[in-house]
Amino acid sequence: MPEPERGTEATPSYPEQGAAVLPHALRSVLPAGASPVGARVLYVHAHPDDETVVTGASMAHLARAGAEVTLLTMTRGERGEVIPTEQRHLEVGQPGCTDDGTALGNYRVGELHAACAALGVAGQFFAGQQPAFDASVGFFNGRDRYLDSGMSWGTDGRAVSAADVSPAALTAAPVEEAAAHIAAAIRTIRPLAVITYDDDGGYGHPDHIRTAQATMQAVELASSPGAGGQGWNVPMVWAIEGDFSAQDQRPQAVVQATPADLGAKRAALEAHATQVTLPSDANQLSFAFSNGVPQKISGVETFRLVAGLELPAVMDYWGNAGVGGDVVRGAHQAGHQTTPTSGVVNGEGMPHSQGMPPRGAGARTGRDPLDQASVPVSMTVGVVVGLLAGLLGTGVHGNILRMAGVALPWGVVLALVLVVSASVWAGSTTRRIWAAAVPGVVAYAVAFALAFVRPDSPLIVLGFDSAIGRVGLAWFGGILLATLLSVVIVGRWWRKRRRTFTTA
């Protein structure tokens, strides 16, 4: 987190994390009913160390629960104030520094990678790196990145613009340009939740404010196809809560860290050694930037819902719950557990008695509608249902009903309907078109084995000289046609589903 020039007399003022938690606050940043396992969450931050300082607990908590946590960092923190003497020459304005902070930014990339490893972040990239790059927009500054804009402290203790903002800085770029790069990442990742700063940047940092503005525009842009793929409507967009206000009517969510989460957050802070100092005692949950102002390593992080497909449903719940009730104070203390004062918390992290509509009642299911099962799972499903279809189909295919001298091969018809049903179910359940072909292939292999492993097998008779022989041939040929039909059905269904959930 960049600091102002040394020697400033302004007293910095940072928001206190988790200072107040409403009793009916949501206990997850994910949509109601969504399992954290495999859920994709995108954090958008301005500089290295921001991710740890203000959202490290929630990132570690989600990662430990099985979520796929991804971090987009807009700059490399080129204007940060360096604490260790041995790296002081990297700081802009210090003896030995001959560039615009690029060397410091590159150094801080290593710190960021170490912090992300401690937090369990699945992927980290910068604006200008894939997937956060829209080649049709590029960079107005002619470079491949945004530089840290820097800052200074105002007389009220809040951050204000620096006097020497680089023309390559994030705040010098058109907000639409930055938004286009963020939108490309959203289309690619397709997150269930996007988390960034509130519109005041938390404590006023110009880069935080610009990141918030660009992210909100990016959420709208991402709903339409563009760089990164088909459009994606983000279910939930959260703003990191700064100073608590009783007048804030937006839904609040709280993430309570476990001791392991707190340990990960502290370890991530240690990784940002150029920017942060910590007590030697690991049990002391505090840190300080170069200005020496002590801050707590909070185990409670709160957020406000600002946009997303889930916003109407959550607002209904929020209105029924009644805002403005007594808040839980002091939740920032490590290990403090916060629970609603009325109602019982259900498995979705919400009080049963407070009217949050269940999934399916005007809201989309918890599973990402375009999530596909893994290849091993898809193959297993296809093989199992294929074995069942092959065995059952072979067992019934030879049944023939004779009426008025006409042979009606109802058995082979039923067997082929079974193959189509099993194949379509496998493809639609796994959401993979090729998975619809697996049951048919397996069923054919089963029928082939039963017919030819024992030449005298009574289960399948092949030939044109008898009715039973003809239905045997129909069973073999019909499996192939049924498999082809199933692939076509699932393919059409999948394409329609993609259009539905990427243009909704």
Secondary structure, DSSP 8 states (H G I E B T S, - for coil): -----TT---------TTSEE-TT-BS-SS-TT--STT-EEEEEESSTTHHHHHHHHHHHHHHHTT-EEEEEESB--TT----SGGGGGGSTTSTT--SSSHHHHHHHHHHHHHHHHHHT-SEEEETTSTTS--TTT--TTSSSSBB----EE-TTS-EE--SS--TTBGGGS-HHHHHHHHHHHHHHH--SEEEEE-TTTTT--HHHHHHHHHHHHHHHHTTS-BTTBS----SEEEEE--S--TT--S-EEEEE--HHHHHHHHHHHHH-TTT-B--SSTT--EEE-TT--EEE--SEEEEEEEESTTHHHHHHHHHHH-TT---EETTTSTT-----SSS-B-TTSSBGGGT---TTSSS--SS-TT----HHHHHHHHHHHHHHHHHHHHHHTT--EEETTEEE-HHHHHHHHHHHHHHHHHHHHHT-TGGGTHHHHHHHHHHHHHHHSSTT-SS----SSSHHHHHHHHHHHHHHHHHHHHHHHHHHHHHHHHHHHHH-
